[in-house]
Amino acid sequence: MRNLINWIQRHQVAAFFIVTFLITWGLGFSYSAVMRQGKDLLVPLASVATCGPALAGIIVSTVCNTEPKSGTSRAPRIAFVAALVLVTVVFLANNTVINHAPLSPVMVGFTLVAVTPPVAYVISATYSRVPAVRRYLASLVNRRGAIGWSLLALVLVPGLGLLSIVISGWLGRQPTAPTSLPAAGLSLVGMIAIKFLYQFFFFNCIGEEVGWRGFALPRLQARINPLIASLVMTLFWAIWHLFLWYGEGQPIFTIQYWIDTFVKLIPPSVIFGWFYNRSKASILVAGIVHAGANTAFAFLPNLDWPVYTLTLYAAILVIIIIDRMWQKLPADHPAVVQSLELDI
C-alpha cells in the first residue's frame, strides 16, 4: 500500500486519469441503460460516473495530503445539506421547465436520494477537513478577482456562436436570425438561466472542470506549455465521453466521428484552459465558460457547424498569439502546481 501511495504522489496526473476512467467507464454502462432502456433506477450510477473527474481529483488530493486534518466536520456537513437542496431545486426546475416532466413527490424524493448527492458531495468538499482537498477546491467558491473573468466567460462562447450565425448568413448558408427558440422575453431568459445552472452543477463545472482544469491542467503545466497541455486535455476529455455518447446513440465506432470530434473539441479546450489561466486558476471561471458554451448549444441547435468551428479556430488563434501559449508558464503562476516529487 505504501508503494502505491508513493507512486500516486509522484505521478498525480497519471493517477488522476486512471481514477477518472475507472469511475466513469466503470459505471458507463448506466448511461445506455438509462437513455436507451429507461432503467431510471441506474440514474445514481450515471450521476457518479459524470462526477468522475471531480471525484478523481478529490481522491488523489486526499492520498497526496501530508498534513493533519483540521477543523470540524460541521462545515462540510452544512455545505452538503445546503448544496443538496440547491442542486435538487435546479434539477427539478430543469426537468419540469425544460423537459416538461410532471413534478411529483416521488420525483422529488428520488432526486434527493439518488441524483444529487454526488454533486452535493463535490461542492461540500470545498470545506473538507483535508487541507490538500480544501486548497485544491478553494477557487470553486472564492470569487475574489474572478468576477470580471466570470462575466466574460459567460458570454464569450455564446457570442462567438451568434457571430458565426451572422457570418453564415453573410455567406448565404443560412438565415442570420436564430430559429427554433422555445420561448421569448423573460420566459426565454428564465429557461436559459435554468439550463445554465443545470449544466454548471450536473455536468460542466462540478462534474468535469473541477477535475479537468482544476486538478489535471495545473499539474500538466508544470511540465509543458499551456497549448500542448490543452491538446493533451482534449484527448482525454474526448475519449472520457465514450459511454455517454454511446448512450446518446452517436456513431462512436466510426473513425470519421472521432476525427470530427477532436477537430471540434480543440478550440473549446484551449478556451477553457485560457480562462483558467487568465483568472489565476479559478475553477469557477472554467466551469462558467464550459456551462455557458453548452447552454448556448441548447438554444442554438441549428448552428452552421463548419462556420462555427472556423470562428472558434480564429478566436483561439488570437488567444494563442496574444498569450504566447507555446511558452511555459512561470513556476510561480497560480495555474501551475509545482512539486519536487511530481512527475506526470
Secondary structure, DSSP 8 states (H G I E B T S, - for coil): -HHHHHHHHH-HHHHHHHHHHHHHHHTTHHHHHHHHH--GGGHHHHHHHHTHHHHHHHHHHHHH--S---S-SHHHHHHHHHHHHHHHHHHHHIIIIIS-----HHHHHHIIIIISHHHHHHHHGGG-SSHHHHHHHHHHH--TTTHHHHHHHHHHHHHHHHHHHHHHHHTTSS-SS----S--HHHHHHHHHHHHHHHIIIIIIIIIITTIIIIIHHHHTTTS-HHHHHHHHHHHHHHHTHHHHHHTT--TTSHHHHHHHHHHHHHHHHHHHHHHHHTTS-HHHHHHHHHHHHHHHHH-TT--HHHHHHHHHHHHHHHHHHHTTTS---TT-TT----SS---
